[in-house]
Amino acid sequence: MKVINLFTKYFLALLLIQGFIGVVLDSTSFKNAGMNSASRKARFVGKWAMILGAILYILRWVVVS
C-alpha cells in the first residue's frame, strides 16, 4: 500500500487548484474565444480532477487508519 500513501493533503490541494483553474479560468477563456467544445471539456476535466482528488484522499484516510 505504498502508492496510497502518496495521496496526502498536498496532493489534494494540487488537484483542487488544478480543477479550479480548469473549471473557472480555462473554461471561461475558451468560451470567450468561441471554443465552446474546449470549454465544456475543460470544465469536465476540472470537475473530475477535484472529485478524483477528494476520493483518493478519503480512500487514503480510510485505508491508513
Secondary structure, 3 states (H helix, E strand, C coil): CCCHHHCCHHHHHHHHHHHHHHHHHHHHHHHHCCCHHHHHHHHHHHHHHHHHHHHHHHHHHHHHC
